[in-house]
Structure formats: structure tokens, C-alpha cells
């Protein structure tokens, strides 16, 4: 289970790469490159010839070398060969910066072990980009080496532990053999072992709390003694700790175990002075369950849930880090309606899922409405599967307009579903179900392919007259995590024959924050293909522009919930203005979503927002209407 609201206090990386050596016999080149790189925060050393370069390297190994080829005493090729022949320096990345632009020179440079080649006269942005890429790669290599070293240490420790265990086992066996004649002692030992086994059978060995098996047997006894003449009102409260998996993945299993122990201790303290009719159990890895016997009404269960939430709210300190967790709570009240514990667990899970989808409440009491919603979701899933086979989906396109010119710059692709019996079904209903059931994978790929086919149609009709238009396609987190996502994307692009500059992919900021490693890998591949990237619904999730600076994003889309409140005097205006300023500082352009009034347009335009989409300009249009809108808009822009 993921702990969505856990807050980790990050530690600075110990692998900061910032030491660069520039080797060039042209003083102007040295001054320009060193000044530029120093301004970017790098430490820079310079050498005007090969001999000086080798002495400088020997004094302190650089993280990266920018190396000219044509120099007086020895050329760059000789220097590179010397470096690559040495065990001490062969792993230092070398980028040739040379006026030699022949293929032969470049091939020779790479054969000698260079990682990149920049032709003179060079462009500063290109140099910075290539330097940054190579330093990032060097940083990753060092991290990998460090992790491998840690893994080797762990393996050695485990081998040592196993040897120690084997030795202990040998000693124990010898001891048992020597003391077989002591029957009474042996019987006592067996009795103790039996007690321990019984304890482990009914309790969690980590937290010491009763386990799921104990809970099942306890509920069976309670349910069996309930009768129509003597109905015992029972409440079962199940706590689901959010994003617990992230703690294990980031800090290690030991930290996760420590957290579970601390949670159990706080829960015990909650009932330490309470009557015996309340029981806490460790229901699963990151779940805890509480039984309340003989309660008077549901308000008691809700009050208990609130107390539990309050006691778990303060930070947990693990490995000198403050970690905050949140929980979702499902409450089930038994009025002799349940026959088996599993039925209670099922309904508690439904209540937890309902609480997770709520933006205002962390707990839910199970009732018939939740059950009916679950059945409706199941029915909708079945309809989705049939709709995919029957191709009942279609696409709409909402225009994106430039504030400054009034000219259309593209469309956002929106999936629509017209059910043959139930009519139009909102994406707000079927997209979440598709996400939960993984049906978003075939649906998402269908949307991407249909959008690319439409791009090709418009591309051919415009015949490069409107070169800047893009069609944005939303990509689900499930698609993003697929190992073959890039392969599928490449195949669709090749099959449709689109010009890649017309395609833009939109992802949510939450997806970025939850999948940073995957995002780094996928983004680098997308950028290598020159595919544009946008962050959709910004402000509805983590809202961390400083964190987004690490990703090669082109566009930020401000969520409609902020834009819709610009006409009022509230915090939304401050947030939108700050977002625009920070986005522009990071080099993003910005699209305001949900624009509906002239006042909103004027305010956004005054703040420097580049683009907008919303009902003020046009609602989502079918492909024919979208084409007509584009033609009229382009004609109007031409006449003006």
C-alpha cells in the first residue's frame, strides 16, 4: 500500500559533480567557457596545452574534461589516449570541443573513448546541455558504484550471519544430544516452544499485537453468540496506512518495521486505560483493526476513529527523520446482519476505498450507498470492457488559444463515451474505473493512436502552413510505468507518419512525484525524440515547481479550479500569479485551463500567461467542428 501523505525530509546527495577541466590553446575560448561554466555553479580549471593538462589532472582528478584537438605540443587525441590508457583516469568523461568537423575526426574521437563531440564555433546552450548530461551520467555511475559497494557489504554481512546461524545450529544440536537424558528439562523446553508457537500463531511477531487469524476467530465467536433475542452491536474499524510502501522502498525494510512498531505502541496507548471490550489487532502489513464490543451507536465508533487519527498525527522519528503518516479508516457496524468475518472485511475495504476518494474526510462508515456504488463500478467495468471491443469511444478536441495573437496553437484531446443504452457517460466516471482495472492501458493507447491519426489528417490539410499547432494527449500513470511504453509510442508515430513537432504529451504532477525514477528515464527518451511535454492540472496535487525543475518540461497547465476563482478576491489569484512567475523563471510556457470570462482573460494576460483553453473560446469539439474552428481562426488571424 502506498502512503500518499507521508513526508520525508530529504538528505543532500553526497555525489555532487562540479569539477571541470578545460584544455584549449585559445585564450578566448578558455575565458568564454570557464566564465560560462562558473556562472552555472561549476568549479573550473584551465590548461593551455597537453602537458599542463596532464599535470593538472594528476594534481586533482576532474569530473569532466572539455578537450580541444589542435594544440601545439600534443593534440587532443594523444591526451585522450593517455587518459584512457590509465586506470586512474579512464573513467573521466571527455568531450572534444574542436573546429575539426569531419566525420573522420568525430569517429576517431569516439573510438578513443570520448563521450561527446562539440563542433566549433560552439553554441553556449549546447555546451551547457551536453556538459550537464555528461555530469548527470557521471553522477549516476558514481551512485551505481556506491550502491554496488553497499550491496557487497550487505552480502558479506548476510553470509557472516548465515555462518553464525549454522554454527549456532551445530552447537544447539550437540547440546540436545548431550542432554537427552534430562527428560524433565526436555519436556519443559518443549512446552515453552509450544507456547511460543501458539503465540506466533495468534500474534504478529513484529508488533506483538493479535493478528488477522486471531481477529477472525474472535469475530466468529461474537457473531455466533449474537441472536435475535440478544443482539450485540459491534463495530469493526480498519486502518489503512497510506503510502507505507514508499517508506520501505526509500528508507529500507528496517525503517518500515520500526514505523509499524511505533504505530502499534501509539494504538496501545490509546486504549491502555480503557475497558476490555476494545481490541487492537495487526490486520496486515500496513493495516490495523479495532473491535468495539457492545457499543450503543455509530457515534462511538466515529469518535474512536477520530481519537485514533489524532494520536497518529504527530511525526514519527525514524533514523533522525521526521515522518508523518495519514490513514484512511473504514467502519463497519454489525446489527446481526453479518454471518462471516470476511463479509465485514469486504465492507470495511469498500468503506476505506470510499474514504480514499474523498477530499474532505479520512473515514467512512459502510452503508448501502457504498455497496451500491461498488456494484455500479463493477457494472461500469463490464461495460468498459465491452465498449473497448465495440469501439464505442470517440475523441473531442478543445482549442488552445494564444492570449497575444488570438491564434489557435493546438488542441487538447479528450476521450468521450456514448453508451448504446445508457447514453453519454462522463469521463469523470469511466476514467477512474479504467485506472483501477488497468483498462486504461488499451484505452490510453487507442486514444494516442486516434489522436496521431488526426494529427496526420490536419498536418496534410494544412500542408505546413500552420507549423506550430500541437495536439496534446493525456498519458495515464499506468501507461507511463509500462516498460514498452516508448516502443508502443514509436510504433504509433511510425504507423501514422506524423511530424513529431505536432504531438505533445500531458501528465499530472502527482504522477511525476510518485514516479521520479521512471519519469527521469522516460523523459530523457521523449526529449531525445523531441516530443513536447506538459504538466496537466497543476496545483491540484503537490504543486512543487522547484521539484519540477529537474524535468525537461515545456508547458505547465494551471488547473481550472484556480482559474475559475480569479474573478473573486481570494488566495487563488495569488497562487496563479506566483505559479506564472515561477514557471517562467524555469523556462515553461503556461496554459490556463477552464477560462470562461473576459475578466479572467484580461487578468491572465496582464500576468504574462501565454495560452488559454476553456468555454470562453470553445467547448470540446468533434473532429469536423475542430477543423472548421481551426480554419476560421487561422483565416481571421491572417486577415488581422
SVG drawing of the C-alpha trace seen along z (x, -y; Angstrom):
<svg xmlns="http://www.w3.org/2000/svg" viewBox="-36 -44 91 84">
<polyline fill="none" stroke="black" stroke-width="0.4" points="0.0,0.0 1.3,-3.5 1.4,-6.1 0.2,-9.1 0.7,-11.8 4.0,-10.6 6.5,-13.4 10.2,-12.5 12.9,-15.1 15.4,-14.6 19.2,-14.4 21.6,-16.1 23.4,-13.8 27.0,-13.1 27.8,-12.8 27.8,-16.5 29.7,-16.6 31.1,-20.1 34.8,-19.9 35.5,-20.6 38.9,-20.9 39.0,-22.9 42.0,-22.2 42.4,-24.7 45.3,-26.7 43.0,-29.6 42.7,-32.0 39.4,-33.5 37.8,-30.0 39.1,-29.3 37.8,-32.6 34.3,-32.2 33.9,-28.6 35.3,-29.0 33.2,-32.1 30.0,-30.4 30.5,-27.2 31.5,-29.1 28.2,-31.1 26.4,-27.8 27.9,-26.8 30.7,-24.5 34.3,-24.6 36.5,-25.2 40.3,-24.7 42.0,-25.5 45.1,-24.3 46.5,-25.8 48.4,-22.6 48.6,-18.9 51.5,-18.9 49.8,-21.4 46.5,-19.4 48.1,-16.1 49.8,-17.9 46.5,-19.5 44.7,-16.2 47.4,-14.5 47.0,-17.1 43.2,-16.6 41.0,-14.4 38.3,-16.4 34.7,-15.1 34.6,-16.2 37.2,-17.3 36.4,-19.7 39.3,-19.0 40.5,-20.8 42.1,-18.7 44.6,-21.0 47.2,-22.1 51.0,-22.7 52.8,-20.2 50.4,-17.3 46.9,-17.2 43.7,-16.3 43.7,-12.8 47.1,-12.0 45.9,-13.4 42.6,-11.4 44.6,-8.2 46.9,-8.8 43.9,-9.3 42.0,-6.3 45.1,-4.1 45.4,-4.9 43.3,-3.0 43.2,-6.2 41.7,-8.5 40.0,-6.2 36.6,-6.7 36.7,-10.6 34.3,-11.6 35.9,-13.6 34.1,-15.9 36.0,-17.1 35.4,-20.8 37.1,-21.3 36.9,-23.2 37.5,-19.9 34.1,-18.9 35.0,-16.0 33.3,-12.6 36.8,-11.0 37.7,-13.3 34.5,-12.6 34.8,-8.8 38.4,-8.9 37.3,-10.9 34.7,-8.4 37.0,-5.4 39.5,-6.9 36.8,-6.9 35.2,-10.4 31.7,-10.6 30.7,-13.6 31.9,-15.9 31.1,-19.7 32.0,-21.5 33.4,-25.0 32.2,-27.6 30.1,-26.2 26.8,-27.4 26.7,-28.1 23.3,-26.4 24.5,-23.3 27.7,-23.2 25.8,-23.6 23.3,-20.9 25.9,-18.4 28.1,-19.2 25.0,-18.8 24.0,-15.5 27.5,-14.0 27.8,-15.2 24.4,-13.7 25.6,-10.4 28.8,-10.5 26.8,-11.2 24.6,-8.2 27.6,-6.0 29.1,-7.0 25.8,-6.3 25.7,-2.9 29.2,-2.1 28.3,-3.3 25.1,-1.1 27.1,1.9 29.6,1.4 26.8,1.2 25.3,4.3 28.6,6.2 28.8,5.2 25.3,6.4 26.0,9.7 29.1,10.2 27.1,9.4 24.4,11.9 27.0,14.6 28.6,13.9 25.2,14.1 24.3,17.3 27.6,18.8 27.0,17.8 23.5,19.3 24.9,22.5 27.4,22.6 24.7,21.9 22.6,24.7 25.5,27.1 26.1,26.1 22.4,26.5 22.2,30.0 25.3,31.0 23.7,29.6 20.4,31.5 22.3,34.8 24.3,34.3 21.2,33.6 18.7,36.2 18.8,38.0 17.3,35.0 13.7,35.8 12.1,33.4 14.1,30.5 13.3,31.5 9.6,31.7 9.8,28.2 11.6,26.9 9.0,28.4 6.3,26.8 7.9,23.4 8.3,23.9 4.7,24.9 3.7,21.8 5.8,19.7 4.3,21.4 0.9,20.7 1.8,17.1 3.1,16.7 0.0,18.4 -2.2,15.8 0.0,12.7 2.2,10.6 5.8,11.2 6.9,7.7 4.3,5.6 3.2,8.1 -0.5,7.4 -3.1,10.1 -3.0,11.0 -5.6,11.5 -6.2,15.1 -7.0,14.1 -9.3,11.4 -11.2,13.9 -11.7,16.3 -12.7,13.5 -15.3,12.2 -16.6,15.7 -17.3,16.2 -19.0,12.8 -21.1,13.4 -22.1,16.9 -23.4,15.8 -25.4,13.0 -29.1,13.9 -32.4,12.2 -33.2,12.1 -29.8,10.7 -28.4,8.6 -24.9,7.3 -24.0,4.2 -20.4,4.5 -18.1,2.1 -15.0,3.1 -12.6,0.3 -9.9,1.0 -7.0,-1.5 -5.1,-1.6 -1.8,-3.4 -1.2,-5.4 2.0,-5.0 3.7,-2.6 5.5,-1.0 7.4,-4.3 8.9,-4.1 10.2,-0.6 11.5,-1.5 13.2,-4.7 14.5,-4.0 14.5,-0.2 12.5,2.6 14.0,2.0 12.7,-1.6 9.3,-0.3 9.3,2.3 10.2,-0.5 7.3,-2.6 4.9,0.3 6.1,0.8 5.7,-2.9 2.1,-2.8 1.2,0.2 2.6,-1.4 0.5,-4.6 -2.6,-2.5 -1.9,-0.5 -1.6,-3.8 -4.9,-4.9 -6.7,-2.0 -4.3,-1.5 -6.9,-2.7 -10.0,-1.6 -12.4,1.3 -11.6,4.8 -14.3,4.6 -12.0,3.0 -9.3,5.0 -6.5,3.8 -5.1,6.2 -2.4,6.1 -4.6,6.9 -2.0,6.9 1.3,5.4 0.1,1.8 -3.4,2.3 -4.6,2.4 -8.1,3.4 -10.0,2.4 -13.1,4.3 -15.5,2.3 -17.9,4.6 -21.3,3.6 -21.4,0.1 -24.5,-2.0 -24.4,-3.7 -22.3,-4.5 -21.2,-7.8 -19.0,-5.8 -17.1,-4.2 -16.7,-7.6 -15.4,-9.2 -12.9,-6.3 -11.7,-6.7 -11.2,-10.4 -9.1,-9.7 -7.0,-7.2 -6.4,-9.6 -5.4,-12.3 -2.9,-10.0 -1.3,-9.0 -1.0,-12.6 2.3,-13.7 5.5,-12.9 7.3,-9.6 11.1,-10.0 13.0,-7.2 16.7,-7.4 16.7,-11.0 14.0,-11.8 10.5,-13.1 7.9,-11.0 4.2,-11.9 1.6,-9.4 -2.1,-9.6 -4.6,-6.8 -7.9,-6.0 -10.4,-4.3 -13.3,-2.0 -16.0,-1.5 -18.5,1.4 -21.4,1.6 -22.9,5.1 -26.5,5.4 -26.7,9.2 -26.5,8.7 -23.2,10.4 -22.6,14.2 -18.8,14.4 -15.8,12.1 -14.8,12.0 -18.1,10.1 -17.1,7.5 -13.6,7.2 -15.1,6.8 -17.3,3.9 -14.6,2.3 -12.4,2.3 -15.2,0.7 -15.5,-2.0 -11.7,-2.6 -11.8,-3.0 -14.6,-5.5 -12.6,-7.4 -9.6,-7.5 -11.6,-9.1 -12.9,-11.8 -11.1,-15.1 -12.8,-16.1 -12.9,-13.0 -10.4,-10.3 -13.0,-7.8 -16.2,-6.3 -19.0,-4.2 -20.1,-1.5 -23.7,-1.7 -25.9,-0.5 -24.9,-3.5 -21.2,-2.4 -22.3,1.1 -24.5,-0.2 -21.6,-2.3 -19.3,0.7 -21.8,2.6 -22.2,-0.3 -18.4,-0.4 -18.4,3.4 -21.1,2.9 -19.3,-0.1 -16.1,2.1 -18.0,4.7 -19.4,2.0 -15.9,0.6 -14.6,4.0 -17.5,4.3 -17.1,0.7 -13.4,1.3 -14.2,4.3 -17.1,2.5 -15.0,-0.7 -17.7,-2.9 -15.3,-5.7 -14.5,-8.8 -12.4,-11.9 -13.2,-15.6 -10.7,-18.4 -10.7,-21.6 -8.8,-24.5 -5.8,-26.2 -5.5,-29.9 -2.7,-32.4 -3.5,-35.3 -1.3,-37.7 -2.4,-36.8 -5.8,-35.2 -4.5,-32.5 -5.1,-28.8 -1.9,-26.9 -3.4,-23.5 -5.9,-21.2 -6.2,-19.0 -7.6,-15.5 -10.5,-14.4 -12.0,-10.9 -15.8,-10.6 -18.1,-7.6 -21.6,-7.3 -23.1,-4.1 -25.7,-2.5 -28.2,-2.1 -27.1,-4.5 -26.1,-7.4 -23.3,-9.8 -21.0,-8.7 -18.8,-11.3 -15.0,-10.8 -15.1,-11.7 -16.9,-8.4 -15.3,-5.9 -11.6,-7.1 -11.1,-6.4 -12.6,-2.9 -10.4,-2.3 -7.4,-3.3 -8.4,-1.0 -8.9,2.0 -5.9,1.4 -8.3,0.9 -6.6,-2.5 -3.8,-0.7 -5.7,0.4 -7.9,-2.7 -4.9,-5.1 -3.1,-3.5 -6.3,-3.8 -6.6,-7.5 -2.9,-8.1 -3.3,-6.3 -6.5,-8.1 -5.0,-11.4 -1.9,-10.8 -4.1,-9.7 -6.0,-13.0 -2.7,-14.9 -1.7,-13.4 -5.0,-14.4 -4.7,-18.0 -1.0,-18.0 -1.7,-17.1 -4.6,-19.5 -2.5,-22.4 0.5,-21.5 2.9,-23.1 1.0,-26.5 0.4,-26.4 3.6,-24.8 3.2,-25.5 0.0,-23.7 0.1,-20.8 -2.3,-18.1 -2.0,-17.3 -2.7,-13.7 -3.1,-12.9 -1.0,-9.9 -2.0,-7.8 0.4,-6.9 -0.3,-3.2 0.8,-3.8 3.9,-5.7 5.0,-2.8 4.8,-0.2 8.2,1.0 7.2,1.0 5.6,-2.5 8.3,-4.1 8.2,-1.2 4.4,-1.5 4.7,-5.2 7.4,-4.8 5.3,-2.3 2.2,-4.6 4.3,-7.6 5.9,-5.4 2.5,-3.9 0.7,-7.3 3.7,-9.2 3.1,-12.3 5.6,-15.2 6.6,-14.8 6.5,-18.5 2.7,-18.4 2.5,-15.9 2.5,-17.0 2.1,-14.5 0.4,-15.7 1.0,-14.0 -0.1,-15.0 2.3,-16.4 1.2,-13.6 2.5,-11.1 5.9,-12.9 6.2,-13.0 5.3,-9.3 7.4,-8.0 10.5,-10.2 13.0,-7.5 10.6,-6.3 10.0,-9.9 13.7,-10.6 14.1,-7.6 11.0,-8.2 11.5,-11.9 15.1,-11.5 13.8,-9.2 10.9,-11.5 13.2,-14.5 15.6,-12.6 12.7,-12.2 11.9,-16.0 8.4,-15.2 7.0,-18.1 5.8,-17.6 3.2,-19.3 2.2,-19.1 -1.6,-18.9 -3.9,-20.1 -1.0,-21.9 -2.0,-23.0 -4.3,-20.1 -1.5,-17.8 1.9,-18.5 2.4,-21.9 6.2,-21.8 7.6,-23.9 11.1,-23.8 11.0,-20.0 9.7,-20.1 12.9,-22.0 14.7,-18.7 12.4,-17.5 12.6,-18.8 9.0,-20.1 7.8,-22.6 4.4,-23.6 2.6,-24.0 -1.2,-23.9 -2.9,-25.7 -5.8,-23.7 -9.3,-25.1 -10.1,-25.2 -7.7,-28.2 -8.7,-29.9 -12.4,-29.7 -11.9,-31.8 -9.8,-34.6 -13.0,-36.8 -13.1,-36.7 -10.8,-38.2 -9.2,-35.2 -6.0,-33.2 -6.4,-31.7 -5.2,-34.9 -2.0,-34.9 -1.4,-31.3 -1.9,-31.7 0.4,-34.8 3.1,-33.1 2.8,-30.0 3.2,-32.0 6.3,-33.8 8.0,-30.7 7.1,-28.8 8.5,-31.5 11.7,-31.5 12.0,-27.8 11.5,-28.3 8.0,-26.8 5.2,-28.4 1.8,-28.3 -1.7,-27.3 -4.7,-28.4 -7.4,-25.8 -11.2,-26.5 -11.1,-30.1 -14.7,-31.3 -14.8,-35.1 -13.3,-38.2 -12.2,-39.3 -10.2,-36.1 -8.6,-36.5 -7.5,-40.1 -6.1,-39.2 -4.1,-36.2 -2.9,-38.3 -1.7,-41.1 0.3,-38.5 2.0,-37.2 0.2,-33.9 0.8,-32.7 -2.2,-30.4 -5.7,-29.5 -8.4,-26.9 -11.9,-26.9 -15.6,-27.6 -14.9,-31.2 -13.3,-30.2 -14.9,-26.8 -16.2,-23.7 -14.6,-20.3 -15.4,-19.8 -15.7,-16.7 -13.0,-16.4 -15.1,-18.1 -16.0,-21.0 -12.5,-21.3 -11.2,-21.6 -13.8,-24.3 -12.8,-26.2 -9.2,-26.0 -9.9,-27.2 -12.0,-30.1 -9.4,-31.1 -6.5,-30.9 -8.4,-32.9 -9.3,-35.6 -5.7,-35.7 -4.5,-36.1 -6.9,-39.0 -5.9,-40.8"/>
</svg>
